[in-house]
Amino acid sequence: MEADWYRATYPDVGGREPFLHFAEAGWRELRDPGPGRSTLAALLRVCGLRPARAPVEDTGWLGAIGQGSLDRPALLDLQARLVAGHFDHGFYRARYGLSEAEDAVRDYCDTGWKKGRNPRPDFNGWAYRAHHPSAEATGIAPFVHHLARALLRGDDLAGEAFDPRYGAPPAEEDAELFEQARLIEPLFDAPWYVKRYPDTRGFENGPAIHFLSHGQEEDRDPSKSFSTRFYRRAYGHLLGPGESPFLHYVRTGRAAGLMGCPEDLGTYPPMEAPASHDWDSLPRALPIEQARVVVIVPVYKGRGETLRAIHACLSAPQATPFTLLAVNDRSPDPELAAELAALAGRGLFHLVENEHNLGFVRSVNRALGLRQGRAVVLLNSDAQVFGDWLDRLVAHAEPQTDPQAGSGGEAGAGMGAGLPVGSVDGRYCGLAPVAECRSCLAVDADGFEEPDPGERRAAFGAFLAGAARVFAPSCDTAGRIRTVYPNLAVTVRPHVEPERSVRSTALQRPGRVRRVAVLGAISLPEGGLLLQALASDARERDLPLTFSIVGHSDPVLTGGLARAGVTETGRYSTDDPTLDRVARAALQIAETGRHWEDDEVLDLVTQVSADLVLLPSIWPETYAYALTLALRTGLPVAAFDLGAPAERLRAYPNGHLLPGALATDPAAFNDRLLAIDVSAADRLSVPIRAATYGDLRRDYYGLAV
């Protein structure tokens, strides 16, 4: 039993002990106790299709769970044998366009059910999933799950008394709707639709019918590559009476070359891993001590993207001596982990394997500790480089000519300008003197190699001094930079805000528990530990105060936050790693220029019934886009009197600044939160303030147009 995996896979387990949940109910619902330990496989292999006694009573077969390896093709074979006797081959082929050469049963068991396909006309898979929510988490097709549950009970699946039907067949008046669903099925992305619009998950007739009967009228999109609003605005004059945009696109628009989304961005080709022979001609990696540059590639998942990125890096000849150091951050993909180890074993690159998942930042820090003083390039595991990419980077980073030759450039300055902003224990220590920074690094328990603070400040100072102009997004940031570089001229240019409207997210519930929303991805600098302390204090003192992260937390913090009672809505749809970057761009920006992720965040703030928004960041943010979203909720917003957020909040009547000393006093902090007026009088209804630039080059950069 892998408790953490079980809780993550089956969130409905809640606070129950995973082992007890599995022993009492999990196995009866065909849940697996851990990855690679299939309860269904053990049932079918040991009991067969006609067991002598009901497996729910004769439970000896449970001991076979996890024994012996079983790959996915073999598991699909077992499922296909279970389903074959009750599968309507003719219906499935005709309904979903499969040829006689294709294995209809295997198609359904593998991927067809995920697309909303049904194995027979009288079995409604979406209704089954709605009534058995744990079934979807098992990764088992609804019909397979239905039959396996019957097998567990001891039903004779081959007997005449057994009825495999589930869910009512469509009514006669719905025939046209189901015909439309059949028509759009090849282009309708059912898993994406359910993930994008979670309120559709329980719709018994499935997401396609929901889209046709409700979703398209609400301007919802059927897939990541089709925008209903865009298509209606661009081609509304071509639509027939009562014809919807997506049906028109499916029937005629796609064949005519009409665009499905802004600029018809489409998708990137699949990121396939290089063939095994493609690695044979690559040179062996240099030892780190012989390299001038160490290229660090943190790896978690994405086998195709990762191996392509590493191969591209190693196969592009460079004049700069370099070596590649990959960090396997406890990848959940065993195939990727095995291939990384095998390729590193051939001497093509260096490999570090984390015993536990550390996250991106800590994985990079571990690699930095191994660089032996060499320069470093951080390369994302999905970045494919070309040509003399590294030589060009080195030429810019270490120019061999007069430094003034590059003085025509411009620099954007922030807290990365050679200015350390925190201490080893996570506190913000201000712009400490160099000697204090050195002392702090000397006691760093992790022992990661860091550049000397004095050298770093000098290097960034020289870089900034060589720029024609230096820009900062806030007066606070500019002031902090000038503290270290007093002779540096810094021009303040606040960021552009494409959307300034306020959309009320408040719900009128007088006397209820006060709900505090925290927006974004929360890590240590964003106040993750402080948030945990606030929630713990509220629980210990039984305060009418709850905390919700509208977003997600760093995995290092997630467990502690959950135990303290902090809830999370999860990653935003635009964080979905299954969506390529171009698809994300098409989804984020509709024809009006509005950002889809903004709308999603505001929707989620409403869903958590927030009374106020808290920005618990413990370091001086340079601008804080999360603050922009917070202000757009119209709710009261609280933050520390620190950095750009404080500078911006002072201009708003619903802004509440808290002294930094409260960072170490969660009880007093919570008392201040409870004292904030959350009535309608303390809400914002007018558009937020933001800088405007008629011409970005002229008005922002000061360039002649």
C-alpha positions in Angstrom: 0.0 0.0 0.0 1.4 3.4 -1.1 -0.5 5.8 1.1 0.5 9.1 -0.6 -0.3 7.7 -4.1 -3.6 6.3 -2.9 -4.7 9.6 -1.4 -3.6 11.6 -4.5 -5.3 9.1 -6.9 -8.5 8.9 -4.9 -9.2 12.3 -3.3 -12.6 11.1 -1.9 -10.6 9.1 0.6 -10.2 12.3 2.6 -8.6 11.9 6.0 -9.2 8.2 6.3 -6.2 5.9 6.6 -5.6 4.5 3.0 -4.9 0.9 4.1 -8.2 0.8 6.1 -10.1 2.4 3.2 -8.7 -0.1 0.7 -9.4 -3.0 3.1 -13.0 -2.0 3.8 -14.2 -0.6 0.5 -11.4 0.1 -2.0 -10.9 -3.4 -3.4 -14.6 -3.8 -3.9 -14.6 -0.7 -6.1 -11.5 -2.2 -8.0 -9.2 0.6 -6.7 -5.5 -0.2 -6.9 -3.4 0.0 -3.7 -0.4 1.4 -5.6 1.0 2.1 -9.1 1.5 -1.1 -11.0 -0.7 -3.1 -8.6 -3.8 -3.9 -10.4 -6.8 -5.2 -8.4 -8.7 -5.9 -11.7 -5.8 -7.9 -13.1 -5.6 -10.1 -9.9 -9.3 -10.7 -10.0 -9.3 -11.8 -13.7 -6.1 -13.8 -13.6 -7.0 -15.7 -10.4 -10.8 -16.0 -10.6 -11.4 -16.1 -14.3 -14.7 -15.3 -15.9 -16.7 -18.0 -14.1 -15.4 -18.4 -10.5 -16.8 -21.2 -8.4 -17.5 -18.9 -5.5 -18.2 -15.2 -5.5 -14.9 -13.3 -5.2 -16.4 -10.9 -2.8 -16.8 -13.8 -0.4 -13.8 -15.9 -1.3 -11.1 -13.2 -1.0 -8.0 -15.3 -1.3 -7.3 -13.8 -4.7 -6.5 -10.4 -3.1 -3.1 -11.8 -2.2 -2.2 -11.9 -5.9 -2.5 -8.1 -6.2 0.9 -6.8 -7.4 2.4 -10.2 -7.8 4.1 -10.7 -11.2 4.6 -8.0 -13.8 1.8 -7.2 -16.2 2.2 -4.6 -18.9 -0.6 -2.6 -20.3 -1.2 -4.7 -23.5 -1.6 -7.8 -21.3 -4.0 -6.0 -19.0 -6.0 -4.8 -22.1 -6.1 -8.5 -23.2 -7.7 -9.5 -19.9 -10.2 -6.7 -20.1 -11.1 -7.5 -23.7 -11.9 -11.2 -22.8 -14.2 -9.9 -20.0 -16.0 -7.5 -22.3 -16.1 -9.5 -25.6 -19.3 -11.5 -24.9 -21.4 -8.5 -24.2 -19.9 -6.1 -26.8 -22.0 -4.9 -29.8 -19.4 -4.9 -32.5 -21.7 -3.7 -35.3 -23.0 -0.8 -33.3 -19.6 0.3 -32.2 -18.0 0.2 -35.7 -21.0 2.0 -37.4 -21.3 4.6 -34.6 -17.6 5.5 -34.3 -16.4 4.8 -37.9 -14.1 1.8 -37.2 -13.1 -0.5 -40.1 -13.4 -4.2 -40.0 -9.6 -4.5 -39.6 -9.7 -2.5 -36.3 -10.2 -4.3 -33.0 -13.3 -2.6 -31.7 -13.2 -4.1 -28.2 -9.6 -3.2 -27.7 -10.3 0.4 -29.0 -13.0 0.8 -26.4 -11.0 -0.6 -23.5 -7.9 1.4 -24.3 -9.0 4.9 -25.4 -12.5 4.8 -26.7 -14.3 5.1 -23.4 -12.2 8.2 -22.6 -13.7 9.8 -25.7 -17.2 9.0 -24.5 -17.8 6.0 -26.7 -20.3 3.3 -25.6 -19.9 -0.4 -26.1 -23.5 -1.0 -27.0 -26.6 1.2 -27.5 -28.1 0.4 -24.1 -25.1 1.1 -22.0 -24.5 4.8 -21.0 -20.9 5.2 -20.0 -21.3 8.8 -18.9 -24.2 7.9 -16.6 -22.2 5.1 -15.1 -19.3 7.4 -14.5 -21.6 10.0 -12.9 -23.0 7.4 -10.5 -19.6 5.7 -9.8 -17.2 8.6 -9.4 -14.4 6.3 -8.1 -14.5 4.3 -11.4 -12.9 7.0 -13.4 -9.9 7.3 -11.1 -9.1 3.6 -11.6 -8.5 4.2 -15.3 -10.8 1.3 -16.1 -13.4 1.7 -18.9 -17.0 2.0 -17.5 -18.3 -1.2 -19.1 -15.2 -3.2 -17.9 -15.8 -1.8 -14.4 -19.5 -2.6 -14.6 -18.9 -6.3 -15.6 -16.0 -6.7 -13.2 -18.2 -5.5 -10.3 -20.8 -8.1 -11.4 -18.1 -10.7 -11.4 -17.1 -9.8 -7.9 -20.7 -10.3 -6.7 -20.7 -13.8 -8.3 -23.0 -13.0 -11.2 -22.9 -15.5 -14.1 -21.9 -13.2 -16.9 -22.7 -15.9 -19.5 -26.1 -16.7 -18.1 -29.4 -15.4 -19.6 -30.4 -13.8 -16.3 -27.5 -11.3 -16.5 -28.4 -7.9 -17.9 -25.4 -5.8 -19.0 -27.4 -2.7 -19.7 -26.9 0.5 -17.7 -28.7 3.9 -18.1 -31.8 4.7 -20.0 -31.5 4.8 -23.8 -32.0 8.2 -25.4 -35.6 9.3 -25.9 -37.1 9.5 -29.3 -37.2 13.3 -29.2 -33.4 13.3 -28.4 -32.5 11.4 -31.6 -31.4 14.6 -33.4 -29.2 15.7 -30.5 -27.5 12.3 -30.4 -27.0 12.4 -34.1 -25.3 15.7 -33.8 -23.1 14.2 -31.0 -22.1 11.4 -33.4 -21.2 14.0 -36.0 -19.0 16.2 -33.8 -17.4 13.2 -31.9 -14.2 13.1 -34.0 -13.4 16.8 -33.2 -14.9 17.1 -29.8 -12.4 16.6 -26.9 -14.5 15.1 -24.1 -11.7 14.8 -21.5 -10.6 18.4 -22.1 -14.2 19.7 -21.9 -14.8 18.0 -18.5 -11.5 19.3 -17.2 -12.1 22.9 -18.5 -15.7 22.9 -17.2 -15.8 20.8 -14.0 -19.5 21.5 -13.5 -20.3 19.1 -16.4 -18.7 16.1 -14.8 -21.9 14.7 -13.5 -24.0 15.2 -16.6 -25.4 11.8 -17.3 -25.5 12.0 -21.1 -21.9 13.1 -21.3 -20.0 16.2 -22.2 -20.9 16.2 -25.9 -24.6 16.3 -25.2 -24.0 18.9 -22.5 -22.1 21.0 -25.1 -24.8 20.7 -27.7 -27.7 21.3 -25.3 -26.2 23.9 -23.0 -22.5 24.6 -23.5 -22.5 26.2 -27.0 -25.2 28.6 -25.9 -23.0 29.7 -23.0 -20.0 30.2 -25.4 -18.1 27.2 -24.0 -15.5 25.7 -26.3 -15.6 22.0 -27.5 -11.8 21.6 -27.6 -8.6 23.4 -27.0 -8.3 24.3 -30.7 -11.8 25.8 -31.3 -13.1 29.1 -30.0 -16.9 29.4 -30.1 -16.8 33.2 -29.6 -14.2 33.7 -32.2 -15.9 31.6 -34.8 -19.3 33.2 -34.3 -17.7 36.7 -34.6 -15.6 35.8 -37.6 -18.1 33.7 -39.6 -21.5 34.4 -38.0 -22.8 35.6 -41.4 -22.3 32.1 -42.8 -24.3 30.3 -40.2 -27.7 29.0 -41.1 -30.8 29.8 -39.0 -30.2 28.2 -35.6 -26.9 26.7 -36.6 -24.2 26.7 -34.0 -20.6 27.7 -34.7 -19.1 24.3 -34.0 -21.7 22.3 -36.1 -21.0 24.7 -39.0 -17.3 24.2 -38.6 -17.7 20.4 -38.5 -20.1 20.2 -41.5 -18.5 22.7 -43.8 -16.2 25.2 -42.3 -13.2 22.9 -41.6 -13.2 21.6 -45.2 -13.5 25.1 -46.5 -10.4 26.1 -44.6 -12.1 28.4 -42.0 -10.2 29.1 -38.8 -11.3 27.3 -35.7 -9.5 29.7 -33.3 -7.6 33.0 -33.4 -4.9 32.8 -36.1 -5.7 29.1 -36.4 -2.7 28.3 -34.4 -3.2 24.6 -34.3 -0.8 22.3 -32.4 2.8 21.4 -32.5 3.7 18.0 -33.9 4.1 15.3 -31.3 7.4 15.4 -29.3 8.7 11.9 -30.1 11.9 10.7 -28.5 14.9 10.1 -30.8 15.4 6.6 -32.1 18.0 4.5 -30.2 20.5 4.7 -33.1 20.4 8.5 -33.0 22.4 8.5 -29.8 25.3 6.4 -31.2 27.2 9.2 -32.9 27.1 11.6 -30.0 30.4 12.4 -28.2 31.1 11.4 -24.6 30.5 14.1 -22.0 33.4 16.1 -20.6 34.1 15.8 -16.9 32.7 18.8 -15.1 36.1 20.1 -14.2 37.1 20.2 -17.9 34.0 22.1 -19.0 33.7 25.9 -19.2 29.9 25.7 -18.9 27.6 23.2 -17.2 24.1 22.9 -18.8 21.7 21.8 -16.1 18.4 20.1 -17.2 15.9 19.3 -14.4 13.7 16.4 -15.4 10.3 15.3 -14.1 8.2 13.9 -16.9 7.5 14.2 -20.6 9.6 11.4 -22.1 9.5 12.6 -25.7 10.2 16.2 -25.0 12.9 15.5 -22.5 14.9 13.1 -24.6 14.6 15.3 -27.7 15.8 18.3 -25.7 18.8 16.4 -24.3 19.7 15.0 -27.8 19.4 18.4 -29.4 21.7 19.9 -26.8 24.3 17.2 -27.2 24.2 17.0 -31.0 24.7 20.7 -31.7 28.5 21.3 -31.9 29.8 24.2 -29.9 33.2 25.9 -29.6 32.6 26.4 -25.9 33.6 23.3 -23.9 30.5 22.2 -22.0 28.9 19.2 -20.3 25.3 18.4 -19.5 24.0 17.6 -16.1 20.5 16.1 -15.9 18.6 15.9 -12.6 16.0 13.2 -12.4 13.5 14.7 -9.9 12.0 11.3 -9.0 10.1 11.1 -12.3 6.8 9.2 -12.2 7.7 7.8 -15.7 9.7 4.6 -15.2 10.6 4.4 -18.9 12.0 7.9 -18.9 14.0 7.2 -15.7 15.4 4.0 -17.2 16.4 5.6 -20.4 18.1 8.5 -18.6 20.1 6.1 -16.5 21.1 4.0 -19.6 22.2 7.0 -21.7 24.1 8.5 -18.7 25.7 5.0 -18.3 27.0 5.3 -21.8 28.8 8.5 -20.8 26.7 10.9 -22.8 25.9 13.2 -19.9 26.0 13.3 -16.1 23.0 12.3 -14.1 21.8 13.0 -10.6 18.8 11.1 -9.3 16.8 12.6 -6.4 15.6 10.1 -3.8 12.5 12.1 -3.3 10.7 14.7 -5.4 12.3 18.1 -4.6 10.7 20.4 -7.1 12.3 22.5 -9.8 14.2 25.0 -7.5 15.7 22.5 -5.1 16.7 20.2 -8.0 18.5 23.1 -9.6 20.2 24.0 -6.3 21.4 20.4 -6.0 22.9 20.6 -9.4 24.5 24.0 -8.7 26.3 22.4 -5.8 28.1 20.1 -8.2 29.2 22.7 -10.8 32.7 23.1 -9.4 32.7 26.8 -10.1 31.8 26.5 -13.7 29.3 28.8 -15.4 25.8 27.4 -15.7 23.0 27.4 -18.2 19.6 26.3 -17.0 17.7 24.5 -19.8 14.1 23.4 -19.6 13.5 19.8 -20.4 11.2 20.7 -23.3 13.6 23.3 -24.9 15.0 22.2 -28.2 18.2 24.2 -29.0 19.7 24.7 -32.5 23.1 25.7 -34.0 25.7 27.5 -32.0 23.1 28.4 -29.3 25.6 28.1 -26.4 28.4 30.0 -28.1 26.0 32.9 -28.7 24.9 32.9 -25.1 28.5 32.9 -23.9 29.4 35.7 -26.3 26.7 37.9 -24.7 27.4 36.8 -21.1 31.2 37.1 -21.4 31.9 39.7 -24.1 35.6 39.8 -25.2 35.4 43.4 -26.5 35.1 46.8 -24.8 32.1 46.6 -22.5 30.9 50.0 -23.9 30.3 48.3 -27.2 27.1 46.9 -25.8 25.9 50.1 -24.3 23.1 50.5 -26.8 21.0 47.9 -25.0 18.3 48.2 -22.4 17.8 46.3 -19.2 14.8 45.4 -17.2 15.8 45.5 -13.5 14.2 43.6 -10.7 15.3 41.6 -7.7 17.5 39.6 -9.9 19.9 42.5 -10.3 22.5 40.9 -8.1 20.5 41.7 -5.0 19.9 38.8 -2.5 16.5 39.2 -0.9 16.2 36.5 1.8 18.0 34.6 4.4 18.7 30.9 4.6 15.8 30.3 7.0 13.3 31.9 4.6 13.0 35.4 6.3 13.2 38.6 4.2 16.4 40.3 5.5 16.3 43.3 3.2 19.3 44.4 1.2 21.8 43.2 3.7 25.5 44.3 3.5 27.8 41.9 1.6 29.5 40.7 4.7 26.2 39.7 6.2 25.3 37.8 3.1 28.6 36.0 3.1 28.0 35.0 6.8 24.5 33.8 6.0 25.7 31.6 3.1 28.5 30.2 5.2 26.0 28.5 7.5 23.7 27.3 4.7 22.8 23.8 5.8 22.4 22.5 2.3 25.9 23.6 1.3 25.0 24.6 -2.2 27.7 26.5 -4.0 26.7 30.1 -4.5 28.6 33.0 -6.2 30.2 35.5 -3.9 27.6 38.2 -3.1 30.2 41.0 -3.6 31.2 39.6 -7.0 27.7 39.1 -8.1 26.7 42.7 -7.2 29.7 44.0 -9.0 28.9 41.9 -12.1 25.3 43.1 -12.3 26.4 46.6 -11.6 28.7 46.6 -14.6 26.0 45.0 -16.7 23.4 47.6 -15.7 25.8 50.5 -16.1 26.4 49.4 -19.7 22.8 49.7 -20.7 21.4 52.8 -22.4 18.4 52.8 -20.0 17.3 50.7 -17.1 13.6 50.1 -16.4 11.8 49.0 -13.2 8.1 48.2 -12.9 7.6 50.1 -9.6 9.1 52.9 -7.6 9.8 50.4 -4.7 11.9 48.2 -7.0 13.7 51.3 -8.4 14.5 52.5 -4.9 15.9 49.2 -3.8 18.2 49.0 -6.8 19.4 52.6 -6.2 20.2 51.6 -2.6 22.9 49.3 -4.0 23.8 51.2 -7.2 23.3 54.9 -6.2 24.7 56.3 -9.4 22.4 54.2 -11.6 19.5 56.0 -13.4 16.4 53.8 -13.2 13.2 54.7 -15.1 9.9 53.5 -13.6 7.5 52.0 -16.1 4.6 50.1 -14.6 3.4 47.0 -16.6 0.6 47.2 -19.1 -2.7 45.8 -17.8 -4.7 44.4 -20.8 -7.8 44.0 -18.6 -8.8 46.5 -15.9 -12.5 45.8 -15.3 -13.7 44.6 -11.8 -15.9 41.6 -11.8 -17.7 41.2 -8.4 -17.0 37.8 -6.9 -18.6 38.5 -3.5 -21.5 36.4 -2.1 -23.8 37.9 0.5 -23.8 35.6 3.5 -23.9 37.7 6.7 -22.6 36.0 9.8 -20.9 33.2 8.0 -17.3 32.0 8.4 -14.8 34.4 6.9 -13.2 32.9 3.8 -9.7 34.1 2.8 -8.5 33.4 -0.8 -4.8 33.3 -1.8 -4.2 33.5 -5.5 -1.5 31.8 -7.6 1.3 29.3 -7.1 2.3 29.5 -3.5 5.9 28.6 -2.4 8.1 29.7 0.5 8.7 33.3 -0.8 5.0 33.7 -1.5 4.3 33.1 2.2 3.6 29.3 2.1 4.8 28.7 5.7 3.1 31.8 7.0 -0.2 30.6 5.4 0.2 27.3 7.1 0.8 29.0 10.5 -2.3 31.2 10.0 -4.5 28.2 9.2 -3.1 26.3 12.2 -3.8 29.2 14.5 -7.3 29.6 13.2 -8.0 25.9 13.8 -6.4 25.9 17.3 -8.4 28.9 18.4 -11.5 27.8 16.6 -11.7 31.1 14.7 -14.4 31.7 12.1 -11.6 31.9 9.5 -10.7 29.5 6.6 -8.1 29.7 3.9 -8.2 28.6 0.3 -5.5 28.7 -2.3 -7.0 29.6 -5.7 -4.2 27.8 -7.5 -1.7 25.3 -6.1 1.2 25.1 -3.7 4.8 23.9 -3.9 4.8 20.1 -3.4 7.2 20.7 -0.5 4.4 22.6 1.3 1.3 20.8 0.1 1.1 18.2 2.9 1.6 20.7 5.7 -0.9 23.1 4.3 -3.5 20.4 3.9 -3.0 19.2 7.5 -3.5 22.8 8.7 -6.8 22.9 6.8 -5.8 25.0 3.7 -7.7 23.9 0.6 -6.5 24.2 -3.0 -8.4 24.5 -6.2 -5.5 23.0 -8.1 -3.5 24.1 -11.2 -5.2 26.3 -13.7 -6.3 24.8 -17.0 -3.6 26.8 -18.8 -1.0 24.9 -16.6 -2.2 21.6 -18.1 1.0 20.0 -19.4 -1.0 18.1 -22.0 -1.7 21.5 -23.8 1.1 22.7 -25.9 2.2 26.3 -25.7 0.5 27.4 -28.9 -2.8 25.8 -27.8 -2.5 27.7 -24.5 -2.0 30.9 -26.3 -5.1 30.3 -28.4 -7.1 29.5 -25.3 -5.9 32.3 -23.2 -6.6 35.2 -25.5 -9.9 35.4 -27.2 -10.7 37.9 -30.0 -11.4 40.6 -27.4 -7.9 40.4 -26.0 -9.1 39.0 -22.6 -7.0 36.4 -20.9 -8.9 33.2 -20.3 -6.8 32.3 -17.2 -8.0 35.6 -15.6 -11.6 34.5 -16.1 -10.8 31.1 -14.7 -9.2 32.6 -11.5 -12.2 35.0 -11.0 -14.6 32.1 -11.4 -12.6 30.1 -8.8 -12.7 33.0 -6.4 -16.4 32.9 -6.6 -16.5 29.2 -6.2 -14.6 29.3 -2.9 -17.0 32.1 -1.7 -14.1 34.4 -0.7 -14.7 37.4 1.5 -11.2 38.9 1.1 -8.0 38.2 -0.8 -4.6 37.8 1.0 -1.2 38.2 -0.6 1.0 36.6 2.1 4.3 37.1 0.2 7.2 37.7 2.6 9.6 39.3 0.1 9.2 42.6 -1.9 7.5 41.6 -5.1 8.6 43.8 -8.0 5.0 44.2 -9.4 2.7 41.2 -8.5 0.3 40.3 -11.2 -1.6 38.3 -8.5 -2.4 41.7 -7.0 -4.0 42.8 -10.3 -6.3 39.8 -10.2 -7.0 40.3 -6.5 -8.1 43.9 -7.2 -10.2 42.8 -10.1 -12.3 40.6 -7.7 -13.6 43.8 -6.0 -13.0 42.2 -2.6 -10.9 43.7 0.2 -7.2 42.9 -0.4 -4.6 42.5 2.4 -0.8 42.3 2.1 2.3 43.2 4.0 3.5 46.8 3.8 6.4 45.6 1.6 7.4 46.0 -2.0 5.4 47.0 -5.0 2.1 45.5 -3.7 2.2 48.0 -0.8 2.9 50.8 -3.2 0.0 49.9 -5.4 -2.5 49.1 -2.6 -2.1 52.5 -1.0 -4.1 53.9 -3.9 -7.1 51.8 -3.2 -9.7 52.2 -0.4 -10.2 48.4 -0.2 -6.4 47.9 0.3 -5.2 46.8 3.7 -1.5 47.0 4.6 -0.2 44.9 7.5 3.1 45.5 9.3 5.9 43.1 8.6 6.3 42.2 12.2 3.0 40.1 11.9 4.9 37.6 9.8 6.1 36.0 13.1 2.8 36.5 15.0 0.1 34.4 13.3 -2.4 35.0 16.1 -2.1 38.8 15.8 -2.2 38.5 12.0 -5.5 36.5 12.1 -7.0 39.1 14.5 -6.2 41.8 11.9 -7.9 39.7 9.2 -11.0 39.3 11.3 -11.1 43.1 11.9 -11.1 44.0 8.2 -14.5 45.3 6.9 -15.8 42.8 4.3 -19.1 44.5 3.7 -20.1 46.0 0.4 -18.7 49.3 1.6 -15.2 48.0 1.4 -15.4 46.6 -2.1 -14.2 48.1 -5.3 -16.5 48.5 -8.3 -14.7 50.9 -10.6 -11.9 49.8 -13.0 -8.5 49.4 -11.4 -5.8 51.9 -12.0 -3.1 51.0 -14.6 -0.5 52.6 -16.8 -1.4 53.1 -20.4 1.0 53.5 -23.4 -0.4 54.7 -26.7 2.7 53.4 -28.5 4.8 50.9 -26.6 8.1 51.7 -28.4 7.6 55.5 -28.1 5.8 55.8 -24.7 7.4 52.9 -22.8 10.9 52.6 -24.2 11.3 56.2 -25.4 12.3 55.2 -28.9 11.7 57.3 -31.9 8.9 55.8 -34.0 
